[in-house]
Amino acid sequence: MAASTLSAQTPALPAAIRASLDESHPGWAIVPPPNTGTANVASGDFDGDGAPDYAAFIVYPASEAVPGGAPMGRVIAFLKTGSGYRTVPVSRPLDASKGARIHIQTLGKGTKQYDLNTNRPFVLERDGIRVSPLSSGPCNTFVYRDGVFVGTWTCD
């Protein structure tokens, strides 16, 4: 039986991912987790191809098109390809000016989950990403399907 996994140490993003973020989101940062039991970077085989993928909660400055705008945050996945990594959004963008603190964790293939919208159990067909706020609010489990991450409300 597969279980939720959270490595004792947060994995580091590979240099190729950091370089890509420097280009796509200048000024990006990963907000340090508030304690050792939380993570802001996760790794797993999110697309099911056997290669290690990564996901991270990235905070970045507001667009230059919106002067004085709030910094934004988003969970982004980096799926390993033959030539590097493909960036795929996981969560929607959120206002990070209010100290948004997000915890992410890899849930292994075969992990049992419960869909709170439909009141039905389901089993992850590949590694998934659980995204939850550190203060309060619902958490969602995201699974990669047909080129996008699909979220399901799985805990309060």
C-alpha positions in Angstrom: 0.0 0.0 0.0 1.5 3.4 -1.0 1.6 6.1 1.5 2.0 9.9 1.4 5.7 10.8 1.2 7.5 13.9 2.5 11.2 13.6 2.3 13.1 14.7 5.4 14.9 17.3 3.4 13.3 19.5 0.7 14.8 18.6 -2.7 16.8 21.3 -4.4 15.6 22.5 -7.8 18.1 21.5 -10.5 20.2 24.3 -12.1 18.3 24.0 -15.4 15.0 24.8 -13.6 16.4 27.7 -11.7 17.8 29.2 -15.0 14.5 28.8 -16.7 12.8 30.6 -13.8 15.3 33.4 -13.9 14.3 33.9 -17.5 10.5 33.5 -17.2 9.9 35.0 -13.7 12.7 37.5 -13.0 13.1 38.0 -9.2 11.4 34.7 -8.3 11.9 33.2 -4.9 10.9 30.2 -2.9 9.5 31.2 0.5 11.3 29.2 3.2 8.9 26.8 5.0 8.1 27.9 8.5 9.2 24.6 10.1 10.9 21.3 9.3 7.6 19.5 8.8 6.6 21.5 5.7 8.0 21.8 2.2 7.9 24.2 -0.7 9.6 21.9 -3.2 8.5 18.4 -4.0 9.7 15.7 -6.4 8.1 12.7 -7.9 7.1 11.1 -11.3 4.1 13.4 -11.9 3.7 12.6 -15.6 4.2 8.8 -15.2 7.2 8.6 -17.6 9.7 7.2 -15.0 11.8 10.4 -14.9 12.1 12.6 -11.8 9.9 15.7 -12.0 9.7 18.7 -9.6 7.1 21.1 -8.2 7.6 24.3 -6.3 5.7 27.1 -4.7 7.2 30.1 -6.5 6.7 33.7 -5.5 7.6 36.4 -8.0 7.2 40.2 -8.4 4.1 41.6 -10.0 4.2 42.1 -13.7 5.8 45.4 -15.0 2.4 45.9 -16.7 0.9 46.4 -13.2 3.0 49.0 -11.4 2.8 48.7 -7.7 1.0 45.3 -8.1 1.2 42.7 -5.4 3.7 39.9 -5.7 2.2 36.7 -7.0 2.7 33.1 -6.0 1.9 29.8 -7.8 2.7 26.1 -7.6 4.5 25.2 -10.8 5.6 21.7 -12.0 8.7 21.0 -14.0 8.3 17.8 -16.0 11.5 16.2 -17.2 11.9 15.9 -21.0 14.7 14.7 -23.2 16.1 18.2 -23.5 15.4 19.7 -20.1 12.2 20.5 -18.2 8.7 21.6 -19.4 7.0 24.1 -17.1 3.3 23.3 -16.3 1.2 25.4 -13.9 -0.3 23.4 -11.0 -2.3 26.0 -9.1 -3.9 29.3 -10.1 -1.9 32.4 -9.3 -2.5 33.9 -5.9 -1.8 37.2 -4.2 1.4 36.6 -2.3 1.5 40.0 -0.6 -0.5 38.7 2.4 2.2 36.3 3.4 0.8 33.4 1.5 2.4 30.3 2.9 1.8 27.1 0.9 2.9 23.6 1.8 3.3 21.1 -1.0 4.0 17.4 -0.7 4.3 14.5 -3.1 1.7 11.8 -2.8 2.8 8.5 -4.2 1.1 6.5 -7.0 -1.5 4.3 -5.4 -2.2 6.6 -2.5 -5.9 6.5 -1.5 -7.6 9.9 -1.5 -11.2 11.1 -0.9 -12.9 13.6 -3.2 -14.8 15.9 -0.8 -16.9 17.3 -3.7 -18.3 14.0 -4.8 -17.9 12.1 -1.5 -16.0 9.3 -3.3 -12.7 7.7 -2.7 -10.1 7.4 -5.5 -6.6 6.1 -5.9 -3.8 8.1 -7.5 -2.9 6.6 -10.9 0.5 8.4 -10.7 2.4 10.5 -8.2 0.3 13.6 -7.3 1.0 16.9 -5.6 -0.9 18.0 -2.4 -1.2 21.7 -2.1 -2.4 23.2 1.2 -2.3 26.6 2.9 -0.4 26.6 6.2 -2.9 28.8 8.0 -6.4 27.6 7.1 -8.4 26.6 4.1 -8.9 23.6 1.9 -6.2 21.6 0.4 -6.2 20.0 -3.1 -4.5 17.1 -4.7 -3.3 17.6 -8.2 -2.8 14.8 -10.7 -1.3 15.3 -14.2 -3.8 14.2 -16.9 -3.9 15.1 -20.6 -1.3 17.8 -20.4 -2.6 19.7 -17.4 -2.8 19.3 -13.6 -6.3 18.5 -12.4 -7.1 19.4 -8.8 -9.5 17.6 -6.4 -10.5 19.0 -3.0 -9.2 16.3 -0.6 -8.9 17.9 2.8 -10.0 20.9 4.9 
